[in-house]
Amino acid sequence: MVNQHIKKRALHRARILEGQMKGLAKAIEEEQYCVDLMLQSLSIQESLKSLNRLLLENHLKTHVKHQLQKKGEEERAVQELIKVYTLSNK
């Protein structure tokens, strides 16, 4: 289950990330100033966070919604969200 509007936004964000990563790799190869490299890296991390928010939004609006409506699936939804929360706060 995928929300098509969110899918379009997520793909757009992923393509931006791809370009950012290529730019960072090129900058590393060119031995650009370390602070500039770190700023690019931090920008990429923010873009990843943005992508993760979109993916979480889709999951909540589709899978979690479905799991909470289906008897016996509630615990799975809770455990998945705890796993994501735990990993995102390391």
N, C-alpha and C positions, 0 to 999 in steps of 0.2 A: 504494500500500500504506500503510495507516494502522492503527496499533494503536489500537483503539477507546477503551481506557482512557486512553491518552495524549491522544487527540483531545479527550475530554471535559474533561480537566484543562487542556489548552491553550486550549480555548474559554472555560472559566471564567476563566483568567488574562487572556485577551484582553478579556473583558467587564469585568473589574476595571480593566484599563488604560484602557479607554474611559471609565469613570467617573472615574478619576483625572485623565485629560486634561481632561474637562469641568470638573472641580473646579478644576484649575489655571487654565484659561482664564477661569473666572468670577472667581477670586481676582485674576488680572491685571487684568481689567476693573474690579474694585473697588479696585484699587491697594493691595492688602494689602502688608504689610511685606516688604521684599526678602528677608530671611533666611527668612521663612516660605515665600515662593515658591520659593526655591532648595531648601529642604528637601523641598517637594512634588515638585519636579523630580527631585531625587536619588532619592526614593522611587519615582518612575515608572521611572527608569533601572534600579533594582534589580528592579522587576517585569518589565521587558523582559528582563533577564538571566535571570530565572526562566523566562520564556516560551521564550527561546532554548535553555535547557537541555532543556526538554521537547521542543522541535522536533528538537534534536540527538539526544536519546535515541530518538525515533521513527525518525529517519533511520538511526541505527546499527543498530537492531533490525530494520529492514525493508529499506531500499534497500541499505545497505552490506553487510549480511549476504547479500543476493541477489547483489550485484555480485561479492563475493569467491568465491561459489560458481560463478559463470558465467565460463568461460574468456574471457579478453580484456577483461573489465570491471574487473579489479583496479586498473589504472592510473587509470581514471576515478574510482573511489572515492577513491583516494589524492589525486588532484588536487583533487577537490571538498572534501575535508577540509582540505587545505592552504589553499585559497582561503578557507574559513570561518575557519580559525585565524588567517590573516593579517589578514583584515578585523576580526576580534574583538580584535586586539591593536594596533590603530591608536590 
